[in-house]
Amino acid sequence: TQDVITNNLPTRGFRGLVNLTLVAKALLSYPLPYFAVASLLESTLFRGKPTDEQPEGEGDQPFPTCWGRDNDLRVWAVTLRVLLVLTTMFMAISIPHFALLMGLIGNFTGAMLSFVWPCYFHMKLKWNFLSIHVIAWEVFIIFLGVIFGFIGIITSFKALVETYHLPLPNAIQA
C-alpha cells in the first residue's frame, strides 16, 4: 500500500473525486484555525479597536492597534495576515514528508475532537440527567478514542522514524 491512502483506491475516477473532496475540505477547514491564531496574535500583540477616548486603541500591548477608525483593518495588518497564510503554506511545502507529520498530528487531534471531547463535555454538561448506561457508553467511547489515538500516534511516529532512518528507542520497538 502507498502512504497516501487515496493512491490505493481502485478506480481513477473515484480517486479523483476523493482527492477533489479532500482539497475542498482542506480549503474549507483552514479558515477556522487561521482565524483563531490571527485573533490570538491580535489580542496579545496589538491594542484594541480605537475609540474617541483612546485613538491608539485600548490596552497595554506592545504594538499599536491594527484597526482603523472606520473599523477596517489597516493595510499593514492585512499584510501581516497574508504573511501568516504564506508562512503556513511555505511550511507545508518545505517540510519533507509533511503527510506523515500531518498523520501524527491528525491522530491526536482527530481522536480528541471526534471521540474524547464530545463525550467528556456531554457528561460534564448533562451529568445529573444521564443514566448509568449512557455514562458507561460515553466512558467506553472515550476509552476507545484514547486507545485508537495512541495506536495511531505510535504508528505515525514509527513511520516518521523509518522514513528518516532514525534509531527507535527500545520501548517502542516491540
N, C-alpha and C positions, 0 to 999 in steps of 0.2 A: 504494500500500500504506500501511497505517497503522503508527504507531510500535510499538504493542503487537502482537506477532505473532499472538496468539490472536484478535484482532479481524479478521484476514484469513482465518480458517477458514471454509469454505463453509456448513456447517450449524449451526444454532443449538444443537442438542442436543450435537453433538460439541464445539462451542466451550465450552459449559457444563461438559462432562466434563473437558476440558483445563484450564479455569480452576479447577475444584474440585481437580484433581490438583495444580496449581501452588500453591494455597492450602495443601493438606496438606503439600506439600514445604517451603514456607516455614515453616510451623509446626513441622515436624519437624527442619528444618535449623538453626533458631535456637538451640536449647539448647547445642549443642557449642561454637560460638564464644563464646556468652554465658558458659558455664562457664569457658572459658579466660581470658576477660577478668576475670571475678569472682575466679578463683583467683589470677591475676597481681596484681590490686589488693590482694587479701587478704594475699598473702605479702610484697608490697612495703610496704604501709602499716600493717598490723596485726601485732601479735605473735602467735606460735604458740599452740597449744592450752595451756590451763593445766595444770600438774602440781602435785603436793603440794609440791615444792621451789620452784616458781615459780608462785604463784597468779595472777600477772598475765600469764602467758604467756612463752614463750621468745623471745629475740631482742631487738634494739635498735631496732625500727621505731618510728616516731613516735607511733603510736596503740595503745591497749590492745587486748588480744585480743578478737575478735568471737565467741568461743566461750565458752559457759558450762561449768561444772564437769560437767554431765551430757552433754557433747559435742553439745549443740544450739546452733544459732546464737542469739545474743541478739536481742531484739526490734528494737533499733536496727540490727543488721546485716541482718536480713531487710528492714527498711525501706529500707536503702541498696541492696539488691539489687532491690527493687521500683522504686526511683527510677532505677536503671540501665536497667531494661526500659522504663520510661516515657520516659526520655531518648531512647533509640533510637527508640521509637515516635514521639515528637514530632519528631525529626529527619526521619524518613521522611515524616511528614505535612507538615512545614513547608518542606522543600526543594522548590522548584519543579523540575519535570521530573526527578523522582527516578528514573524509569525510565531516562532517558538516562545519569544518573550511575551507576546500577547496571550498565548495559551497559558503561560504561567500565571499572569495577572488575571486572565479570564476565569481560570479555575477557582481562584479565591473569590473574586467579586461575583461571579455567576452563582456559586453555591450560597454565598451570603445573601445576595439580593433575591434569589429565587426560592430558597428553602428556609434559611435560618431567620432572617429579619422579618419576613411577613408573619411567620408563626409566633415569633417572640413578641412582636408588637401587638398581634391579635390577643395573645394571652395576657400581655401587660394591660391592655385597654379593657378587656372583657372578662378578666379573671373571675369576678364574682358571679358572672352569668353563665359560665361554661360548665358543662358536665364533665365528670371524671373521664369519660370516654373521649371527648373532644380534646381535653388536655393531654391525655395519653397519646392520642393520634398525632397531635402537634409536636409533642416532645419526640416522638418517633421520627417525624419528618425532619426536625432539627438534627437529630442524631444521624439520619441518613445524609443530610446535607453536609454535615461536618465530615463524615467518613468519606463520602464521594469527593468532596472538595480537597481533602487531604490526599486521597489517592491520586487525584488529578494533578495536584501540586507536585507530588513526588515524581509522577510520570513525566511531567513537563520539565522538572528540574533535571531528571536523568537525561532527557533528550537534549537539553541545553549543554549539559556536561559532555555527552557523547559528541555533540556537534563541535564543541571547542576542544575536544580531546584532553579534558582535564581529569585528574585522578579523583575518583569518588571517595568520600570518607567511608570508613569501614562499616559504619552503622547503616548506611543507605545502600550498600552493595548487595545486601541479602535479598 
